[in-house]
Amino acid sequence: MIGLFVGSALALAAVTGLLLNISERKSEERQYPLILNKLSDDQVDPAVWGVSFPAQYGRYRLMAEPGTATNYGGGHPYSKLMRNPALRRLWGGYPFSLDFNEDRSHYFAAIDQFETKRNDKDWINAHGLPGFKGQPGACMNCHSGWAPSLIRELGWETFNHTPYNDLKGMLIKQHGAGMAGHALGSTCADCHHPSDMSLRVTRPAYINAMVARGYKGDPKAGLLATHEEMRSHVCQQCHVEYYFKGEQKVLTFPWSQWPKNEPLRIEMIEAYYDREAARPDGFKADWTHGETGAPMLKMQHPETELYSSSVHARTGVSCADCHMPYRREGAVKVTDHFIASPLLNINASCQTCHHIAEEKLRARVDLIQQRTATQLKEAEGAILALMDDIVAASKELDKERVKGTSIPDDVYKAKVDKVLAAARQAHRRASMRWDFISSENSTGFHSPQEAARVLGAATQLARVGQLSLVNDLATVGIHIRPTAGYGLVPAAGNPIEPRHAPVGDPPGQALLDLDLKVEAMITPLGVAGETTAK
């Protein structure tokens, strides 16, 4: 009887404890979100918002720690030019050819932009690009949590065309060096409304582009959308291709040819830029290539565009579902604000839908990225070969001029431009396709089939450009043998000095070994750098 009594008492205590715990958890759930301090757009410091949301802020702060690398991404800001020296030629004549590093987490968004030499006009001028006038303030649109307040203060167009370093100086004067950049990359206010934490879009360029495509704007949220749709919109306002339009350098997305509710194809962006180039006052190019003279287009992190054609996008999977999966904090289900590669949290990011062993899922991702990396190398080699041929052709044309009678400079230039026109156009088109996948941060995983299609087209355009050049040169009596294999690759070079290490560090040996494995998979087409005039 005593044992029975004790057992019953323990069971009652356990049940009572469970009921109390459930009651406490339900109380927590009812009170969430519990905003303990007044928040506003005038105070965008994440630490202030973190007073009311310690779980989210704690996970956000983890992004300030050195990141864990994956095969094709990670938190160490090594020099990508040293890992892949071909980039020095592929972007020849553009600041990216002088300094380009692996990006870090959202916490470092402003820090990494402050520290890249591409924002040091004097350094760029002294290293081969004397005509570079510096980056416009529009670059700060996605790299600083102060962008919305700067836009409110200065106006949209003034914000865009004010030199980047002028805006940086304003922020340092108003908020100090720390809050201007070293503690304020992406912020809570970028994606959340201070009144109720609802998701919102805060960047005008994205709102403008989406409204132009047929979506509806909203005075509070920026766009009229469901909560699940907003879990992608808040990411997509920055992870996009863009350019600076007109004298005011207005940040613009090239999306007018992209129909609403359809996946994007690279040809839609190309059609947009072709229409711009055809207009007398339209946008012609990001830069003129230093070796070939081709009018070039630089692609920027087009995750939104590539992902739109994926099976995940078609089934309604949002960016946050994979990169910010839900987690439990007591009774509350919250979004993980440690924004990272799904490979670092396969269980929460992938296995919620894919009931497959973690090692098999990782192997599947590795295979997709390895194949994409191989195709990227093949496309690079073909583009470099086309560049070698254009350079060789230019030298042969110069020889012909020396042998002939005196020709006025303008007449000679017109002749050269005509002979090289098709090859230069092929260079532009092949490069933008290669760059679309190269600068997109998933190494093909966001849409594997589309990535393969785009890179195949890049390689084909470059090789066809070589054949067109041979034929066009023949019309003026010049004959060259096209480069059959991989074009010439420059030396890796040394780290930039002075710099704030680890920014610009050499890549680790594990990454270099991985690249050797990728290069070994490339099917050789001939002897690298084989370009000789007959």
Buried (B, 14 or more C-beta within 10 A) or exposed (E): EEEEEEEEEEEEEEEEEEEEEEEEEEEBEEEBBEBEEEBEEEEBBBEBBBEBBEBBBEBBBBBBEEBEBBBBBBBBBBBBBBBBBBBBBBBBBBBBBBBBBBBBBBBBBBBBBBBBBBBBBEBBBEBEBEEBEBBBBBBBBBBBBBBBBBBEEBEBBEBBBBBBBEBBEBBBEEBEEEBBBBBBBBBBBBBBBBEEBBBBBBBBBBBBBBEEBEBEEEEEBBBEBEEEBBBBBBBBBBBBBBBBBEEBBBBBBBBBBBEEEEBBBBBBBBBBBBBBBEEEEEBBBBBBBBBBBBBBBBBBBBBBBBBBBBEBBEEEBBBBBBBBBEBEBEBBEBBBBBBBBBBBBBEBBBBEEEEEEEEEBBEBBBEBBBBBBBBBBBBBBBBBBBBBBBBBBBEBBEEBBEEEEEEEEEEBEEBBEEBBBBBBBBBBBBBBBBBBBBBBBBBBBBBBEBBBBBBBBBBBBBBBBBBBBBEBBEEBEBEBEBBBBBBBBBEBEEBBEEBEEBBBBBBBEEBEEBBEEBBEEBEEBEEBBBBEEE
